[in-house]
Amino acid sequence: MTYYRSHLVAAKQTKDIRIPFNGLYNSYLGDELDIELEQCTHEMADSDATAVYDLIYSLDLKKYHQALAEGYGLFVIDSLNNDNGLSLEVSDIDYAPMNMQNRGDELLACVNVNTLPIIPLADLQPYANDSLTSHSGFSSFYDPNLQHLEGARLENWNDVYITFIIEYLVNEYLASDISDIEYSFIDELRCNGGAIELLMNNITAEQCEQLNALLYKDK
């Protein structure tokens, strides 16, 4: 089942970007499944509720996490396009959990640079300062001063700098606090069946049948 409208197209002149994302750990997005499970089980006998949680957390949730994060990424891009007159073309959205290579969960995608608006470097500079300035415990491999990009075509920018355009658009057009975007996404998720239904669409048919039997035992 498709939950979100999107504007995905075959990428042309593309760059890899990071979509602003709080991750799935200690975030509203990551907590949504637990919230819905609590609502579903609060009137159950303790043994039945325990059986639900035992089943859920015995599952491999990788496909669910990928679907949840990808849905959020599509929501961000669609919100920029639908509400602000943009026509960003993004493809191959991928969720990368925290590991040795990255210090937090990441949401990666390809963007067609020909669909990006031109943003003054001065407006992008604060994002570069925040992300690329070396400090204790962090050594940047990229120059935080964006003046070297003056006059350069977007397709010649490093992917790292292209990402700042997406961050700027999200901050200026949607919300300065990512948590507010998560709230909006969760509202849409609930209107389309919620986290539990999304989970059921990303586990095996046998597991889905087992979960349904536990959740709707007396119905």
Secondary structure by P-SEA (a helix, b strand, c coil): ccccccccccccbbbbbbccccccccccccaaaaaaaaaacccccaaaaaaaaaaaaaccaaaaaaaaaaaaaaaaaaaaaacccccccccbbbbbccccccccbbbbbccccccccccccccaaaaaaaccccccccccccccccccccccccccccaaaaaaaaaaaaaccccccaaaaaaaaaaaaaaaccaaaaaaacccaaaaaaaaaaaaccc
